[in-house]
Amino acid sequence: MTATVVRDDLTRRDPRERISKSFVRKAEGCGNAAWLSIHDPRPWSPPEKVSFGSAVDAGVELLITYLRSDQQPDIRRAHQGAMERVKDDPTPPEPSEVLSALTSWLAWDVVQETDFSYAVTQPHIRLELSGIGEVDAHPDLILKDAGGYEHIIDVKTAKAAKPANAAATSYTELGFYALLREAETGGEVATVAYWTYVRSKKPYWQRVSAPVTAHLLSVAQVRVAAVARAIEADGLLNDGIAQPANSVFINPPRYGCGDCEHHPAVGGSCTWAEELEEVAA
């Protein structure tokens, strides 16, 4: 029997009802994409790089279930489960590359030195956060050390290594997760980290970690609250309007428009993409 990983359909979350890390990151990446996801939500077709990350994430989760119960990890079943997770994606990843990533993760010295006894994978944190409202998030992994302190890990795949300060400045991802976890449990999160599989010519796993500081938490609080207030302002501006046209999400796309579900090339209604392409031409 093939091991499987089941994920909630996060694409159906309405930020006007509860804010998520994904929406905050989208709002930071492109204001118009965030605005359209509220007023003209569309299905998203993940590119290969996202499907690859989803497969690796699922495979790592399955391997952790073995390590957590002190069993010998079954790499074959973990790989099958990883590929099952993305079998319906339009551009699924190359199975051999996913297997390579999982095999090297299992042999990675960081994994060899980590105690997974109390590991929690993909916890669903949903609560009311002061100054922000209702929030919804799914950290990849929470570890607990001998002293009872927790550590939040986000499993990533990328073409390039993350900078040394990536975890310390990840306010609206790792910082947001830490903020939510501390609000949920009343305890302290000691560190946050990225475990990234770098898809270079010689692929490898990279760890970048940082302590959870008052600065990390306060900046996360302020930046997420700013997005929450923008959602509230958007509701007021467009209240009673049959075809909403007013927006407070004015920041241009930070990473380009190629994979966006709102691009006109895939039937979306975004006008920014065409305007930016004309300027760049």
Helices and strands as residue ranges (DSSP letters): G 10-12, E 19-20, H 21-29, H 31-39, H 48-68, H 75-85, H 95-107, H 109-112, E 120-121, E 125-129, E 133-137, E 141-144, E 150-158, H 174-185, E 189-198, E 204-211, H 214-237, G 264-266, H 272-280
